[in-house]
Amino acid sequence: VQLQASGGGLVQAGGSLRLSCDASGRTFSTYVVGWFRQALGKEREDVAAISWNGVSALYADSVEGRFTISWDNAKNTVHLQMNNLIPEDTAVYYCAVGPRYGKYDYWGPGTLVTVSS
């Protein structure tokens, strides 16, 4: 499985960005796709995740109500719509795939999101 995250950039506080995670290759019969982030000098943290059929999704408390994860099935892409961004959202964002929530076996390179105040 190969993953590629894109869509990062520089945005002012209050702005929006949409990240994309493009997946190719074989995956599990059922799986989840997760978004994670790691700020400079901090531990990696979960951001959001979605099941392969889009039926369920999870969000970190810190992004609940501001971020939305979704599937573009036609393109085999998972999007992370990020609204009302705050400087604390500044981090490198990664996507990953695994058989279930909490277990991710394939990771892609990150994309940097910088939110200026």
Protein Blocks (a to p, Z undefined) as FASTA:
>chain_A
ZZddehiacddehiacddddddedjddfbdcdddddddehiacddfbdcdfkomaccddf
klgokaccdddfknopacdddehiafklgccddddddfbehiafbdcddddddddZZ
